[in-house]
Amino acid sequence: MAGKKQFDVDTALDAAMVQFWRAGYADTSLDDLSRTTGLNRSSLYSSFGDKESLYLRCLDRYAARYGSRYDHALSRASEEPLRAVRAFFEVTLERIADPDVPDGCLIAQTAMAAPVLGPAIAARAVEALSLQRARLRTALDAARLAEDEADDFAVHMTAVNQSLAVMSRTGASRQQLRTVVDISMSALSRALPARS
């Protein structure tokens, strides 16, 4: 039919997301996006707007996809806080081990490049990291961790989670990444109140 899009928007967004994730915003050209999505420049612009708009949609897609997995992992924090936080880290470790996606984390990559990106993209990275910290804080509150410790551990766990992604891009082994998680989990275990 005339005027009807002849491509799957979700498939194109996934392809663009992986391209940005692999190469970064600055090193991804419109030609790269055209090649990976199978869309010409005109279709890219008419469907997604400019490169920044497409990147923002990819960031949102990434944050929603992995955010729902983090939420599910943390959903039992009030009953099993250590297991829930470990499951949170497992989401990241599984993503890192997935051969179908690039190493690292699109949010962490964006945050590291924030000084040279536009303000809208930088703000979206900050927002995604704040949401991750908030979901951890909610889980730690449910585990009845003291308020000041819940704040501190939420910041710490967010930083650890992002560092796993950065370390994976520089070739850290799975065992090294698990050791980082284990040390953080040990500290959290000592801070949690005794369960009755």
Disulfide bonds with the S-S distance in Angstrom:
none
